[in-house]
Amino acid sequence: METGEVPTQMKAEPCLSRTGLRYQYPVYAAVKCALLLAPGLLIAWIAAMALLAGWRAAVILAVPIALPAVPAIIVLRRLYVRWTCLGPECRRLLEIRPKGIDYTSRKLGPYPYPYEKTAPHRDEEAIVEWRYPGRAPLRATTIISQYALTLWGKLCYKDDPDIRADFLRHADALVARQTLGDPHDGCWLQEHKQDYYWPHEVPYASAMCQAQGISVLLRAHQITGHERYLQACQRAMLIFEKSVAGGGVRSDYPDGKVFFEEYCLSPFYSHTLNGLIYTLIGLEEMARVTDHPRARHWYERGVETLARPQVLDRYDLGYASTYDQLPSRLLAYDYHAVHCCLLMCLFDMTGREVFKETAERWLAYTDDRACRVRLFVHILSAKGVSGAWRTRLDP
């Protein structure tokens, strides 16, 4: 990125208005009725044909309709269920997130975000991994860190020796997998491609991965006192001194804004919202526990950036929140609940009302039928539905 050049996705843009969405209520009613009645209507049609032309003819006539209709109904019902669960999921996360964390204490308690990761698959070293049909096992360090933070949350309520051993096993795995030597000294490199981004090279650095690794290792040091965990945290901070263009994790702007990228895919600057907030949590913990001056510096810079109203407005569609700021902004509406919870975590950490107000506004979208209709219509009409819930919006 040339000096003084501001990527187009960072230019201020007003939120989309909710005015005029009432006309979509008939669409809402029609879709709901179709989802509820379609299976019954199909059965009734087959029965009617059976009475008029016999069962054999009814089955022959039904096959051309049933084959394309059944998968469509299944997908629509799945979308509808996830859509109607969005509000309850937001409230559930806000309810179970740790309250009363002392952000002045050097002793770390529960991680601010309530991770609930499981470990259905493990590798030969008993480290968590993800497995997808037809693919090699995914052994990303983000998976290791988030599972370790889930274990830590359990330890905060019950000091179980087995859970403690599992937590330290995953902390040791982070230390073992940390890159040593330039150009990515101290990095936990991401070695898997992101299908929903432009083609990119692997491996790549990730600010979120660094920060969550730091959060795990600070807690491992807290319960063991072993210096190797603290030394790994110090190494993990080195990459924050480099910009994305220079192989680091920062996007810098002439007006003082700084973004920490979850996906460092230069020359694309995705500005993933949840990745930025997770990074700020890790930097704050590093600064609080170790008095690391650069961690405090980057944490304060990041908070100042996100606290600017025009920055958060870029993630506000007027009826939901976006995952990132690429030209075709990713609408991963299962992350809307995550955004609300993380913004409340930031409010607890900083006391800045802008984070609380934004979280409450986004939470209100899940109760506003007009917003829900607009969201559902976009989900149904957007191109490239992936996994039946993740899709891209046209710019």
VEXDREN-2710 file (C-alpha; in Angstrom, 1 decimal):
% VEXDREN-2710
k/r/px/py/pz
1/MET/0.0/0.0/0.0
2/GLU/1.4/3.4/-1.0
3/THR/1.9/6.1/1.6
4/GLY/-1.2/8.2/2.0
5/GLU/-3.4/5.7/0.1
6/VAL/-6.5/4.7/2.0
7/PRO/-8.2/1.5/0.8
8/THR/-11.7/2.1/-0.5
9/GLN/-13.3/-0.3/2.0
10/MET/-12.2/2.0/4.8
11/LYS/-13.9/5.1/3.4
12/ALA/-16.9/6.2/5.5
13/GLU/-20.2/5.0/4.3
14/PRO/-23.6/5.6/6.0
15/CYS/-25.6/2.7/7.4
16/LEU/-28.3/1.3/5.3
17/SER/-31.7/2.7/6.2
18/ARG/-34.5/0.4/7.4
19/THR/-37.1/2.8/5.9
20/GLY/-39.5/1.1/3.5
21/LEU/-39.0/-2.5/4.7
22/ARG/-42.6/-3.0/5.7
23/TYR/-43.5/-4.0/2.2
24/GLN/-41.5/-7.2/2.8
25/TYR/-43.9/-8.6/5.4
26/PRO/-45.9/-10.5/2.7
27/VAL/-42.6/-12.1/1.6
28/TYR/-42.0/-13.1/5.3
29/ALA/-45.5/-14.6/5.5
30/ALA/-45.2/-16.4/2.2
31/VAL/-41.9/-18.0/3.0
32/LYS/-43.0/-19.1/6.4
33/CYS/-46.2/-20.6/5.0
34/ALA/-44.3/-22.3/2.2
35/LEU/-41.8/-23.9/4.7
36/LEU/-44.5/-25.1/6.9
37/LEU/-47.0/-26.3/4.3
38/ALA/-44.8/-27.5/1.4
39/PRO/-44.2/-31.1/2.8
40/GLY/-47.9/-31.5/3.6
41/LEU/-49.0/-30.1/0.2
42/LEU/-46.6/-32.5/-1.6
43/ILE/-48.1/-35.5/0.3
44/ALA/-51.6/-34.3/-0.4
45/TRP/-50.9/-33.9/-4.1
46/ILE/-49.5/-37.5/-4.3
47/ALA/-52.5/-38.8/-2.5
48/ALA/-54.9/-37.0/-4.9
49/MET/-53.0/-38.3/-7.9
50/ALA/-53.2/-41.8/-6.4
51/LEU/-57.0/-41.6/-6.1
52/LEU/-57.4/-40.2/-9.6
53/ALA/-54.8/-42.2/-11.6
54/GLY/-53.6/-44.9/-9.2
55/TRP/-50.5/-45.2/-7.0
56/ARG/-48.1/-46.1/-9.8
57/ALA/-49.1/-43.1/-11.9
58/ALA/-48.9/-40.8/-8.8
59/VAL/-45.4/-41.9/-8.0
60/ILE/-44.3/-41.4/-11.6
61/LEU/-45.8/-37.9/-11.6
62/ALA/-44.4/-37.0/-8.2
63/VAL/-40.8/-37.9/-8.9
64/PRO/-40.0/-34.9/-11.2
65/ILE/-41.5/-32.5/-8.6
66/ALA/-40.2/-34.2/-5.4
67/LEU/-36.5/-34.6/-6.5
68/PRO/-35.8/-30.8/-6.8
69/ALA/-38.4/-29.8/-4.2
70/VAL/-37.1/-31.9/-1.2
71/PRO/-33.5/-30.6/-1.1
72/ALA/-34.8/-27.0/-1.6
73/ILE/-37.2/-27.4/1.3
74/ILE/-34.5/-28.9/3.5
75/VAL/-32.2/-26.0/2.9
76/LEU/-34.9/-23.4/3.3
77/ARG/-36.0/-24.9/6.6
78/ARG/-32.4/-25.0/7.8
79/LEU/-32.0/-21.3/7.0
80/TYR/-35.3/-20.5/8.6
81/VAL/-34.4/-22.3/11.8
82/ARG/-31.0/-20.6/12.1
83/TRP/-32.6/-17.2/11.3
84/THR/-35.2/-17.5/14.0
85/CYS/-32.6/-18.7/16.5
86/LEU/-30.4/-15.6/16.0
87/GLY/-32.0/-13.5/18.7
88/PRO/-32.0/-16.2/21.4
89/GLU/-28.3/-17.1/20.6
90/CYS/-27.4/-13.4/21.0
91/ARG/-29.0/-13.3/24.4
92/ARG/-27.6/-16.7/25.4
93/LEU/-24.0/-15.5/24.8
94/LEU/-24.6/-12.3/26.6
95/GLU/-26.1/-14.2/29.5
96/ILE/-23.3/-16.8/29.9
97/ARG/-20.3/-14.5/29.2
98/PRO/-18.1/-14.0/32.3
99/LYS/-19.2/-11.0/34.4
100/GLY/-17.3/-9.0/36.9
101/ILE/-13.8/-9.6/35.5
102/ASP/-11.2/-7.4/37.2
103/TYR/-9.4/-5.6/34.4
104/THR/-6.9/-4.1/36.9
105/SER/-5.6/-7.4/38.3
106/ARG/-2.5/-9.2/37.0
107/LYS/-4.2/-12.5/37.8
108/LEU/-6.2/-13.7/34.8
109/GLY/-9.6/-15.1/35.3
110/PRO/-12.0/-16.5/32.7
111/TYR/-11.5/-15.5/29.1
112/PRO/-14.0/-12.6/28.3
113/TYR/-15.6/-14.5/25.5
114/PRO/-17.4/-17.8/26.6
115/TYR/-15.9/-20.4/24.3
116/GLU/-17.6/-23.7/24.2
117/LYS/-15.3/-25.7/21.9
118/THR/-15.3/-29.5/21.9
119/ALA/-12.6/-32.0/20.8
120/PRO/-14.3/-34.7/18.8
121/HIS/-11.1/-35.5/17.0
122/ARG/-7.5/-35.5/18.2
123/ASP/-4.1/-36.2/16.6
124/GLU/-1.5/-38.7/17.7
125/GLU/-0.4/-36.3/20.4
126/ALA/-3.9/-35.9/21.8
127/ILE/-4.1/-32.3/20.4
128/VAL/-7.5/-31.2/19.0
129/GLU/-8.0/-31.1/15.3
130/TRP/-10.9/-30.6/12.8
131/ARG/-11.7/-33.2/10.2
132/TYR/-13.7/-32.6/7.1
133/PRO/-14.8/-35.4/4.6
134/GLY/-12.3/-35.7/1.8
135/ARG/-9.8/-33.3/3.3
136/ALA/-6.7/-33.6/5.4
137/PRO/-7.1/-32.9/9.1
138/LEU/-7.0/-29.2/10.0
139/ARG/-4.5/-28.5/12.8
140/ALA/-4.8/-24.7/13.0
141/THR/-3.4/-23.0/16.1
142/THR/-6.6/-21.0/16.4
143/ILE/-8.4/-24.3/17.1
144/ILE/-5.8/-25.2/19.7
145/SER/-6.1/-21.8/21.4
146/GLN/-9.8/-21.7/21.5
147/TYR/-10.1/-25.2/22.8
148/ALA/-7.5/-24.4/25.5
149/LEU/-9.5/-21.3/26.5
150/THR/-12.6/-23.5/26.8
151/LEU/-10.6/-25.8/29.2
152/TRP/-9.5/-22.7/31.1
153/GLY/-13.1/-21.6/31.6
154/LYS/-13.8/-25.0/33.1
155/LEU/-10.8/-24.7/35.4
156/CYS/-12.0/-21.4/36.7
157/TYR/-15.0/-23.2/38.2
158/LYS/-13.4/-26.5/39.1
159/ASP/-9.7/-27.3/39.4
160/ASP/-9.8/-30.8/37.8
161/PRO/-6.4/-32.4/37.3
162/ASP/-7.4/-34.0/34.0
163/ILE/-8.6/-30.7/32.6
164/ARG/-5.5/-28.9/33.9
165/ALA/-3.3/-31.5/32.2
166/ASP/-5.3/-31.2/28.9
167/PHE/-5.0/-27.4/29.1
168/LEU/-1.2/-27.5/29.6
169/ARG/-0.8/-30.1/26.8
170/HIS/-2.4/-27.7/24.4
171/ALA/-0.3/-24.8/25.8
172/ASP/2.8/-26.9/25.2
173/ALA/1.6/-27.6/21.6
174/LEU/1.5/-23.8/21.0
175/VAL/5.0/-23.3/22.2
176/ALA/6.2/-26.2/20.1
177/ARG/4.5/-24.9/16.9
178/GLN/5.7/-21.3/17.3
179/THR/7.9/-20.2/14.4
180/LEU/11.5/-19.3/15.3
181/GLY/13.6/-17.0/13.1
182/ASP/12.8/-14.4/10.5
183/PRO/10.8/-13.4/8.7
184/HIS/8.0/-14.7/10.9
185/ASP/9.8/-15.0/14.2
186/GLY/7.3/-15.7/17.0
187/CYS/4.4/-16.5/14.7
188/TRP/1.8/-19.2/14.7
189/LEU/1.4/-19.3/10.9
190/GLN/-2.0/-20.3/9.4
191/GLU/-1.5/-23.1/6.9
192/HIS/-5.0/-23.6/5.6
193/LYS/-6.7/-21.6/2.8
194/GLN/-9.9/-19.6/3.4
195/ASP/-12.4/-20.7/0.7
196/TYR/-14.5/-17.6/1.0
197/TYR/-11.7/-15.2/0.3
198/TRP/-9.8/-14.4/-2.9
199/PRO/-7.1/-16.9/-3.8
200/HIS/-4.2/-16.4/-1.5
201/GLU/-0.9/-17.9/-0.5
202/VAL/-0.2/-20.0/2.6
203/PRO/1.1/-19.8/5.2
204/TYR/0.1/-16.4/6.5
205/ALA/0.2/-14.6/9.8
206/SER/-2.9/-13.7/11.9
207/ALA/-3.2/-11.1/14.6
208/MET/-6.1/-13.0/16.2
209/CYS/-4.1/-16.2/16.2
210/GLN/-1.2/-14.4/17.9
211/ALA/-3.4/-12.8/20.5
212/GLN/-5.3/-15.9/21.5
213/GLY/-2.1/-17.9/21.7
214/ILE/-0.8/-15.2/24.1
215/SER/-4.0/-15.4/26.2
216/VAL/-3.5/-19.2/26.6
217/LEU/0.2/-19.0/27.4
218/LEU/-0.2/-16.2/30.0
219/ARG/-2.6/-18.5/31.8
220/ALA/-0.3/-21.5/31.5
221/HIS/2.5/-19.3/33.1
222/GLN/0.1/-18.2/35.8
223/ILE/-0.6/-21.8/37.0
224/THR/2.9/-23.2/36.4
225/GLY/5.4/-20.3/36.7
226/HIS/7.4/-21.8/33.8
227/GLU/9.2/-19.0/32.0
228/ARG/9.0/-20.7/28.6
229/TYR/5.4/-19.7/28.3
230/LEU/6.2/-16.1/29.1
231/GLN/9.1/-16.1/26.6
232/ALA/6.8/-17.4/23.9
233/CYS/4.4/-14.6/24.6
234/GLN/7.3/-12.1/24.2
235/ARG/8.2/-13.6/20.9
236/ALA/4.6/-13.6/19.8
237/MET/4.5/-9.8/20.2
238/LEU/7.3/-9.2/17.6
239/ILE/5.0/-9.6/14.6
240/PHE/2.8/-6.7/15.8
241/GLU/5.7/-4.4/14.9
242/LYS/5.3/-5.2/11.1
243/SER/2.7/-4.1/8.7
244/VAL/0.8/-6.6/6.5
245/ALA/2.8/-5.5/3.5
246/GLY/6.0/-6.2/5.4
247/GLY/4.8/-9.7/6.5
248/GLY/3.2/-8.6/9.7
249/VAL/-0.4/-8.2/11.0
250/ARG/-1.1/-4.4/11.0
251/SER/-2.9/-2.2/8.5
252/ASP/-1.8/1.4/9.2
253/TYR/-3.5/4.6/7.9
254/PRO/-2.4/8.2/7.6
255/ASP/-5.1/9.5/9.9
256/GLY/-3.8/7.3/12.8
257/LYS/-6.1/4.3/12.5
258/VAL/-4.6/0.9/12.9
259/PHE/-6.3/-2.5/12.2
260/PHE/-5.0/-5.9/13.3
261/GLU/-5.8/-8.4/10.6
262/GLU/-7.2/-11.9/11.2
263/TYR/-6.4/-12.7/7.6
264/CYS/-3.1/-11.0/6.5
265/LEU/-3.7/-11.5/2.8
266/SER/-1.9/-8.5/1.3
267/PRO/-2.9/-6.6/-0.8
268/PHE/-6.4/-7.4/0.5
269/TYR/-7.3/-5.8/3.8
270/SER/-10.4/-7.7/5.1
271/HIS/-10.7/-5.9/8.5
272/THR/-12.5/-8.8/10.1
273/LEU/-14.4/-7.4/13.1
274/ASN/-14.3/-10.4/15.5
275/GLY/-10.6/-10.9/14.7
276/LEU/-9.8/-7.3/15.7
277/ILE/-11.7/-7.5/19.0
278/TYR/-10.1/-10.9/19.9
279/THR/-6.7/-9.3/19.2
280/LEU/-7.5/-6.4/21.5
281/ILE/-8.4/-8.8/24.3
282/GLY/-5.0/-10.6/23.9
283/LEU/-3.1/-7.3/23.8
284/GLU/-4.9/-6.0/26.9
285/GLU/-4.1/-9.1/28.8
286/MET/-0.4/-9.0/27.7
287/ALA/-0.1/-5.4/28.8
288/ARG/-1.9/-5.9/32.1
289/VAL/0.0/-9.1/33.2
290/THR/3.5/-8.2/31.9
291/ASP/3.6/-4.4/31.6
292/HIS/4.7/-4.9/28.0
293/PRO/4.9/-1.3/26.7
294/ARG/4.2/-2.2/23.0
295/ALA/1.2/-4.3/23.9
296/ARG/-0.3/-1.4/25.8
297/HIS/0.5/0.9/22.9
298/TRP/-1.1/-1.3/20.2
299/TYR/-4.1/-2.0/22.4
300/GLU/-4.8/1.7/23.0
301/ARG/-4.3/2.4/19.3
302/GLY/-6.7/-0.4/18.3
303/VAL/-9.4/0.7/20.8
304/GLU/-9.2/4.3/19.5
305/THR/-9.6/3.1/16.0
306/LEU/-12.7/0.9/16.7
307/ALA/-14.2/3.5/19.0
308/ARG/-14.6/5.9/16.1
309/PRO/-18.3/5.8/15.1
310/GLN/-17.7/5.8/11.4
311/VAL/-15.6/2.7/11.8
312/LEU/-18.2/0.6/13.5
313/ASP/-20.8/2.0/11.1
314/ARG/-19.0/0.3/8.3
315/TYR/-20.1/-3.1/9.8
316/ASP/-23.7/-2.0/10.3
317/LEU/-26.1/-2.9/7.5
318/GLY/-29.1/-1.5/9.3
319/TYR/-30.5/-5.0/9.9
320/ALA/-27.4/-7.1/10.6
321/SER/-23.6/-6.9/10.9
322/THR/-21.0/-7.8/8.4
323/TYR/-18.1/-10.1/9.0
324/ASP/-15.5/-8.1/7.2
325/GLN/-14.9/-5.0/5.0
326/LEU/-13.9/-6.5/1.7
327/PRO/-15.7/-5.1/-1.4
328/SER/-18.2/-8.0/-1.3
329/ARG/-18.9/-7.8/2.4
330/LEU/-19.3/-11.2/4.0
331/LEU/-22.6/-11.7/5.8
332/ALA/-22.0/-14.5/8.2
333/TYR/-25.1/-14.0/10.3
334/ASP/-24.1/-16.7/12.8
335/TYR/-21.3/-14.2/13.8
336/HIS/-23.9/-11.5/14.6
337/ALA/-24.3/-12.9/18.1
338/VAL/-20.5/-13.1/18.4
339/HIS/-20.2/-9.4/17.5
340/CYS/-22.8/-8.4/20.1
341/CYS/-21.0/-10.4/22.8
342/LEU/-17.5/-9.1/21.9
343/LEU/-18.6/-5.5/21.9
344/MET/-20.0/-5.9/25.4
345/CYS/-16.7/-7.4/26.4
346/LEU/-15.0/-4.3/25.0
347/PHE/-17.4/-2.1/26.9
348/ASP/-16.4/-3.9/30.1
349/MET/-12.7/-3.5/29.3
350/THR/-12.8/0.1/28.3
351/GLY/-16.0/1.7/29.7
352/ARG/-16.6/3.3/26.3
353/GLU/-20.4/3.7/25.7
354/VAL/-20.0/3.4/21.9
355/PHE/-19.4/-0.3/22.2
356/LYS/-22.4/-0.9/24.5
357/GLU/-24.7/1.3/22.3
358/THR/-23.6/-0.6/19.2
359/ALA/-24.1/-4.0/20.8
360/GLU/-27.6/-3.0/22.0
361/ARG/-28.5/-1.7/18.6
362/TRP/-27.4/-4.8/16.8
363/LEU/-29.2/-6.9/19.4
364/ALA/-32.4/-5.0/18.7
365/TYR/-32.1/-5.9/15.0
366/THR/-32.9/-9.5/16.0
367/ASP/-36.2/-8.4/17.5
368/ASP/-37.2/-6.1/14.6
369/ARG/-39.3/-8.1/12.1
370/ALA/-38.4/-5.6/9.3
371/CYS/-34.7/-6.2/10.0
372/ARG/-35.2/-10.0/10.1
373/VAL/-37.2/-9.9/6.8
374/ARG/-34.5/-7.9/5.1
375/LEU/-31.8/-10.3/6.4
376/PHE/-33.7/-13.4/5.3
377/VAL/-34.5/-12.0/1.9
378/HIS/-30.8/-11.3/1.4
379/ILE/-29.9/-14.8/2.5
380/LEU/-32.3/-16.3/0.0
381/SER/-31.3/-14.0/-2.8
382/ALA/-27.5/-13.6/-2.3
383/LYS/-25.1/-15.4/-4.5
384/GLY/-23.0/-18.4/-3.4
385/VAL/-24.8/-19.6/-0.2
386/SER/-22.1/-21.7/1.5
387/GLY/-23.0/-24.2/4.2
388/ALA/-26.6/-23.0/4.0
389/TRP/-25.9/-20.0/6.3
390/ARG/-22.7/-18.2/5.1
391/THR/-22.9/-16.0/2.1
392/ARG/-21.6/-12.9/0.4
393/LEU/-23.6/-9.7/-0.1
394/ASP/-23.1/-7.8/-3.4
395/PRO/-21.3/-4.5/-2.8
END
